[in-house]
Amino acid sequence: MAPTPADRPTESDVVHVDGPGLQCLVDANAADALGPWLKRGDPEAWPGLREVKASRVRRVLQAELAAAAGPLQVHLKLYRAVRLSDRARDALAGSRAAREFHNLREAQQRRLPCVAALAAGRFTGTFGARSFLLTRTEPGAPVPAGPLGPELGRRVGGLLRTAHDAGLHARDLHPGNLLQRPDGSVVLLDLTSAAFAQALELDERARALAFFCLAMDGGVRDPGARALVQAYEASPELVERAAQRGRRLRHRALSAFGRRATRACRHTKTETAPGGVRRFWHLPTQEWHERARSFLATPPTPAKSGRRGSVRLDEDLVCKERTAAAARRLFRAAYWLDYAGVPCAAPVALCTAMRRGQVVSRRVAGRTLAEEVREGGLSPAQRTRAARHLGEAVGRLHGHGLRNRDLKLDNLVRDPATDEVRMVDLDGIRRRAPDERRGQAADLGRLLAAFRAAGSPGGTATWIAFVRGYTRARRCLLRPIRLRDLLPPIEARASAWASAHATTPTP
């Protein structure tokens, strides 16, 4: 197979090495060490490979190669062309391995710290064509996605500023694509989708900073990003634009994360069985998969049946039966709450067949808040802590643009050990615009009406603890809000809910 223009060497210090079914670009300084290995053919068949990371689009392996000058530690990145669009993109733009190879070399020429690119090529076998990239192994660990310490924040902020001034356009540059060496220095790792041009404009810098700080609740204004922003020397206008872009990016990221519920990825495994049966397994709860298979194979008698479907229980799992579309929405809602950091019943599996669906989740230990309030089993301190935790959960819910149309005490369970409150009925979860206040007022109004219907346990102190937790969590994720601006629609919704529910709702 003839190499595309993106695969051809453009620098004098790059050589072309051929092997059985293999065409490869090699850094001239590493040609003597890598040449004998590359001429063997498929790099995936090299001995001593250890898998470091795997996904639908690539695998990353590590190996120590014997060479005349001594052992050579390398990372091998294998790109997969899973979809037809992947193959078309590689055919038009050249292999991703060759693009990243040239990007890493261009970064070095622009004096940006990055891993050393050793070789890039394409191997053709019975499976078709597959590209790969070899880089020199750098000791260290990925930069954490959460709050950055002062020293690390300064190093990262300085690197981002240098990279943007040097014209690095990398739309997917996130903390996981930076490596912190043992000496504290930071280097670039993944430049597959990057490009080099002139220094970034203001809007491009704002988008890049917002994307990099997306995992932090406050984005560029999060306390954990303060050292990064200061080292970047970001102007007030740049910070404001980055904050706006961050809110929009978070809303889109929530939707993208929800699609993982029914897509093979690092969070979900998919299966297809005879009879049109499809199963989706939530990988973070993998230890419960076999138990869920047995539960679905021999389901117990329904503990509850209604218009929407039935609910089956055992000691550790809950299975809700719905229409296939409703079951997919319910399973996806758990992914939304997971992304938003809202405590809920952990999802385990989704099974659909013949327009019917079953959603299996962990059963949350404990009684509902409605039961605990009726029985008077909560101390004043427990009520206050539970109200604060609930306020934080609802604040995070609204801060991510989510609503819960069935928010009431019967659908909330308190963890006796931590007083954390979990949402256990997700049929009412919907995604809306983050700044849409009508749905937020409706959620708070229903909760206020349920609180009053239960006799207002703890009185004003409980409500104040809830409001403080709510405003603190919501303020980190969205613009500051004065809750008194929402009081009229909250009271209107509470009155309407109370009129429709003359008595305290029961399960």
Secondary structure, 3 states (H helix, E strand, C coil): CCCCHHHCCCCCCEEEEEECCEEEEEEHHHHHHHHHHHCCCCHHHCCCCEEEEECCCEEEEEEEECCCCCCEEEEEEEECCCCHHHHHHHHHHCCHHHHHHHHHHHHHHCCCCECCEEEEEEEEECCEEEEEEEEECCCCEECCCCCCCHHHHHHHHHHHHHHHHCCEECCCCCHHHEEECCCCCEEECCCCCCEECCCCCHHHHHHHHHHHCCCCCCHHHCHHHHHHHHHHCCCHHHHHHHHHHHHHHHHHHHHHHHHHHHCCCCCEEEEEECCCEEEEEEHHHHHHHHHHHHHHHCCCCCCEECCCCEEEECCCEEEEEEEHHHHHHHHHHHHHHHHHCCCECCEEEEEEECCEEEEEEECCCCCEHHHHHHHCCCCHHHHHHHHHHHHHHHHHHHHCCEEECCCCHHHEEECCCCCCEEECCCCCEEECCCCCHHHHHHHHHHHHHHHHHCCCCCHHHHHHHHHHHHHHHHHHHCCCCCHHHCHHHHHHHHHHHHHHCCCCCCC
